[in-house]
Structure formats: structure tokens, C-alpha cells
Amino acid sequence: MALRILCRKNLKPTISGALGSGHFRGLQTFSLPDLPYDYGALEPVINAEIMQLHHQKHHQAYITNYNKALEQLHEAIIKGHTSTVVKLQSAIKFNGGGHINHSIFWNNLAPIHEGGGEPPKGSLGWAIDSQFGSLEALIQRVNAEGAALQGSGWVWLALDKELKKLSVETTANQDPLVTKGAALVPLLGIDVWEHAYYLQYKNVRPDYLKNIWKVINWKYASDIFAKEAPLVESR
């Protein structure tokens, strides 16, 4: 599923926010994307220590384990070890999903002085008002879903391209949004794993969810919406 055929040269280091990849021994590998801002740029909403640990340790761990699982999968396919191929699917889903989700998450955030927290405009702003009544109503819905999610996971604002409307979804662990449906496009994802907030907010997840909207990058979500759904009408 994640095997790609070789390229003769390694790719350059990743650009900010990209799902960076390179090649090692004939197998595509992935690398940690740079953040589009400094670790302390989201303070006081999310402190620098959390951002550094979250990015350098947690996201990096998903990438390291994803690359390892892909290498093992590559070898298992070559050797015809079907049972090993099947066994590796959970590790690929978990760690690959962790890489996908965090790469989206970093772009969903922006420092306040760079527009973080500014309400969405244009077609996405209209779609939110049309479907949810107001941005405040949407935020309340997302916060309620995120706070109620048991254990670890993610809460999403998605575009359902099949139904042509916005959708609030949750996924468990590191499941990417695509596991809920192939037509769902992530516009905004909020990490509700404890590693995203515990050092600052302790076990009070609702406070984290309340404050994170001050640094949400609605411009990024609006750009994705405009690209994926230029003709979608919310209903």
C-alpha cells in the first residue's frame, strides 16, 4: 500500500508542512516536516515545551516507526511472507496515520500575530454559517465532540465531497480521517491526545479545546475548502 518504486536520488529535506519523503535502499521513506513557525510562536495558547516535544519526539517517533514498518513490509513481500504482510498492517496504519494527522495539524495552527484565530472568510465562512448557524456554534460542536472522545484521538472539521456538506468527525488513536470515508477531506484536525496539551493543561481537555481556537489557521482550512469544493453548497 505504501510501497513506491525507486528513485535514483534522495529527495531534498522536506518543506514546511509537507508529507516529506525520501528514498533509502530502493524504498520510499518519510521525514519530519519543518514547522511553519517557531516552537514558542503559539504561546500562551500552547507553550514551546509542548510544541518541541510534540514535534521532535512524538511526530518523529511515528515517522521512524512508519519507515521501519514499510521496510519490513517491503522485505516480507519480496520473500512472499503473507502472514507478516498482514501482521504489519496495524503498525502501518497507526504510524502512517500519526504522520498524516500531525502534518495536517501543524498547518492548522498559526501564531496570533500571523492571523491565528481570525474567523474564516469567503466560501468556508459562508458554508459554516449556512450549515451550523454560526462559527461559535461550530466551535461548540467540535469542542463537545473532542471532549467526549474516550481515550486518545482526533476531532475533525471535514468536507464530505459525496454529500457536499461539512461534517464534524472523530477518529480514534492515530486513525486518519480517510478511515471514516473516502469522500471526507480534512479541513481542520485537533489532536486530543494528552501529549498535545497535558504539560500545560493537565487533564483538563476542555480548557485546551477552548483555547486552541485562538491559534487556529482558518486561512489554511479555507484554502483547502476552496480547492476541494469550489462548487459545494452547504445544506
N, C-alpha and C positions, 0 to 999 in steps of 0.2 A: 504494500500500500504506500509505503513512503520511500520505496527504492526508486532512484533515478539513475539513469546511465551516466557514465563518466564524462567528465570534462577534463581537458588536459591541464588546465591551470586552476589553482585555488582561487576562489572569489576573494575580492578585497574585503577588508573589515566592514561590518555592517554599518549602514547609515541609520540615523536616528529613527526609531520606531519600526524598522523593517524586521521581517522574519528572516534574519540573516542566515546565510548558508555558505558552505564552502565544500571542498571535496577532499577526502582523505582515503587513500588506498582504493580509489575507484568508487567510493560510496559517498553520496551527498551527506554532509554533516551540517549542523546548525551552530550558530554562535550567538553570544549575548548581544542584543541590540543596545546601542547607547541610549541614554535618556535624553529627551529634548530640552532638559533643564537641569540645574544643579540639584544635588540631594536636599539642600536646605531651602529650595525655592518655594516649596509648598507650605512652609511654616506660616502661621502657627497651626494650620489645619492638620498637617501630617509632618512630624518632625524629621530632621535629617537622619537620625539614627535608624528610624524605621525604614526610610526610603533606601538607605545604603544597604541595610541587611536584606531587605525585601528584594532588591535588585541584584546585588552581588552574591548573595548566599542562596536565597530561595529560587529565584528565576534561574540562576546559573546551575543549580542542582537539577532542575527539570531538564535543562538543555544537556547537561552531562549525561544524565541517565537515559535521555531520549537517544542521544548519539550511540550510547553503549547498546541499547536495545536494538537499534537499527543495524548495527554491526553484527550483532548476534543473529538477527533475522536474516541478514544477507548470507551469513555462513550456513545457517540452517537450510535455506532454500537451495543453495549450491549443493549441499550434502543430501538434500531430499529428506530432511528430518521433519516430517509433517507435524508430529506432536510438539516439537519445540516451536515451530512456527505459530501454532495455535496458542501455546503457553505464553508467548511473548506479546500477544495482542493487548493484554491488560496493561502491561508496562508501557507499551507504545501509546495507548490511549491516554493514560494518566499523565505521563511526562510530556508527550506531544501536546496534549491539551493544556498543560501548565504553561508551555512555551507560547502557544497561540493566545491563550487568555491574557497572560501578562503583557504580551506585546501590544494587545489592544488596550489594556488598562493604562499603560504609561501614556498613551496618546489621548486617552480620555481625561487626562488631568493637565492643568496648566496653572502657572503662578497667577495670583490675583492681578498683578501689575501687567500681565500679558493677556488679560481677558478671561482668566479663570472665573467661573461663576456668572459671567454675563449671560442673560437668557438667550435661548435660541431665537433666531430671526428667520425670515424667509419661509420656505415651504415646510420645514420641520416645525417651526414655531406655530404655523397655521395648523398643521396636522395634529399637534399636541392639543391645542385649544379645541379643535373640532372634535377630537375623539375623547379626551379626558376632561374637558371643560376649562382647564387652566393648567399652567405649569405647576402650580402649587399642588393641585390635585394629583398630578402625575408623580410628583416627588413623594407625596404621602403614600401613594400606592406602592412605589418602589421601596420606600423605607419599611413599610409594613411587610412586604414580601421578604425583604432581606433580613429583617429582624426575626421573622418567623421560621426562617430556614434552619432546620436542625443540623447540627454539626457544621461542617465546612462546605463552602461552595461559592456560588456567584449569583448575583441578581442582574438582569439584563433589561435594557430597552432595545427591542428588536423591530425590524421591519419584516413583516410577513409578506413576501413578494407574491405568494399564491393568493392569499386573501386580500391583498392590497390594503393593509392596515398596520398600525403599530401594535406591538404586543409586549407585555411585561412577562418575563420568564425567569425561572430559576434553574440552575444546574448544580448537581451535587459534586463535591470533590473538585477535580480539575476537568470535568466533562466540558468540552467546548459546546457552544450553542448549537452547532450543526447536529449534535446528537439528539436534539429535540425536534429537528425537522430540517430537511434540506433547503426549504424555502426561507428559512429565518436568517436574516442578515444582522449581525450585531452592530448597533449604533453606539451603545453605551453599556459597559460592563463594570460592575463594582465588586471588588474582591471582598468577601466577608469571611475569609479565613482569619483566624486570630493573629497570624503573623503580620497581617496588614494593619493592625491597629492596637494590639494588646499592650505594647510598651508605653503607649500614651493614654489609651482609653480603658485599659484593664479589660474587664469582662463586660463593659457597658457598650455593646454593639450599637444600640440605638443612637448614642451620642456621636459615634463615629459616622454613622449614616446621615445624621442630621447635619454635621459639619462638612462632610466631603463635597456637598453641593457648592460650597464657596470656591472650590478649585476645579469644578467640572469644566472641561473644554467642550462647550457646546458647538463651537465652530467646527471641530473635527467631526462630531456627530452629524452636523448639518451638511458638511461636505459629502460624507458617505451617503446620507439620505438622498441628496440631490443627484449623486452619481447613480445610485442603485434604483431610485424610484422617481424619475423626473415626471412621470405621469400618474403616480399613485394619488388617489383621493382617499383621505381618511373617512371612515364611516363608523 
